[in-house]
Amino acid sequence: MILSFDEVGDLLDELAEEFPEEFYRDLNGGISLLPEAKEDPEGQAGDLYIMGEYCNDMMGKYINLYYGSFAALARQEGWTEEDWEDELYTTLSHEFTHHVEGLAGERGLEARDELEMEEYRREGRL
């Protein structure tokens, strides 16, 4: 099942409301759903997508989620609406963790992400 961009936006709005207000502290750019798919440059064509990113740059602190990346995996894996919800929630939680750790001066999730990429490089998959 492929949800439309607008359907995913509505679902994302609902999911975002479930997170505590404290998670939004200093997230001055908020959460954006962008239409494109973003393939990871380290992956093989179509096998590794960037679902979301926590950004901390001159524009501020914000979270981008990539609708096209979700849609590509939904096509490959035959997602249900529940799969969409689970993947969106998991990705948003992941990016919020980067944000909250950044506020605390921690980098645990960043280190874990790098270990997973090292395993991907070694084995050719996550």
C-alpha positions in Angstrom: 0.0 0.0 0.0 1.4 3.4 -1.0 0.0 6.3 1.1 -0.1 9.7 -0.6 2.2 12.5 0.5 -0.8 14.2 2.2 -1.8 11.0 4.0 1.7 10.6 5.3 1.8 14.2 6.4 -1.5 13.8 8.3 -0.2 10.6 10.0 3.1 12.3 10.8 1.3 15.2 12.5 -0.7 12.7 14.6 2.5 10.8 15.6 4.4 14.0 16.4 1.7 15.0 18.9 2.5 11.8 20.9 6.0 13.0 21.8 6.5 15.0 25.0 6.8 18.8 24.7 10.3 18.7 26.1 11.5 16.9 22.9 10.8 20.0 20.9 13.0 22.3 23.0 15.3 24.2 20.7 14.0 22.3 17.7 13.4 25.7 16.0 13.0 24.3 12.5 10.5 21.7 13.5 9.7 18.6 11.5 9.4 18.6 7.8 8.2 15.9 5.4 10.0 16.3 2.1 8.8 14.6 -1.1 12.0 13.1 -2.4 13.6 9.7 -1.9 17.1 10.0 -0.5 19.3 7.0 -1.2 22.4 6.5 1.0 25.5 7.0 -1.2 27.1 4.0 0.5 24.3 1.6 -0.5 23.7 -0.4 -3.7 21.1 1.2 -6.0 17.8 1.0 -4.3 18.8 -1.0 -1.2 19.6 1.6 1.4 17.5 4.8 1.9 17.9 7.6 4.3 14.4 7.9 5.9 15.1 10.9 8.1 17.8 13.3 9.2 18.4 15.4 12.3 20.0 18.6 11.2 21.9 21.1 13.3 23.3 23.8 11.0 23.2 27.5 10.4 19.5 27.2 9.7 18.9 25.8 13.2 17.9 22.5 14.5 15.3 20.5 12.6 14.2 17.0 11.5 13.6 16.1 7.8 11.7 12.9 6.9 11.8 11.8 3.2 8.4 10.6 1.9 10.0 9.1 -1.2 12.3 6.9 0.8 9.4 5.6 2.8 7.4 5.0 -0.4 10.3 3.2 -2.1 10.5 0.7 0.8 6.8 0.4 1.0 6.7 -0.7 -2.7 9.6 -3.1 -2.2 8.2 -4.6 1.0 4.4 -4.4 0.5 3.7 -2.3 3.5 0.3 -2.0 5.2 -0.9 1.2 6.7 0.3 -0.1 10.1 3.8 -0.6 8.6 3.7 3.0 7.5 2.8 4.1 11.0 5.5 1.9 12.6 8.2 3.1 10.2 7.3 6.8 10.6 7.2 6.5 14.4 10.5 4.6 14.6 12.2 7.1 12.3 10.8 10.1 14.1 11.9 8.6 17.5 15.4 8.0 16.1 15.7 11.6 14.9 14.4 12.9 18.2 16.9 10.8 20.0 19.7 12.5 18.0 18.2 15.9 18.9 17.8 15.2 22.7 21.3 13.6 22.8 22.7 16.6 21.1 21.1 18.9 23.7 22.8 16.8 26.4 26.2 16.7 24.7 25.9 12.9 24.1 26.6 10.9 20.9 25.5 7.4 21.8 23.0 7.0 18.9 25.5 8.5 16.5 28.1 5.9 17.5 25.5 3.1 17.1 24.5 4.4 13.6 28.2 4.3 12.6 28.6 0.7 13.9 25.6 -0.4 11.9 27.1 1.2 8.8 30.4 -0.5 9.4 28.5 -3.8 9.6 26.6 -3.0 6.4 29.9 -2.3 4.6 31.4 -5.6 5.9 28.4 -7.8 5.1 26.7 -5.8 2.4 23.5 -5.3 4.3 22.1 -4.0 7.6 
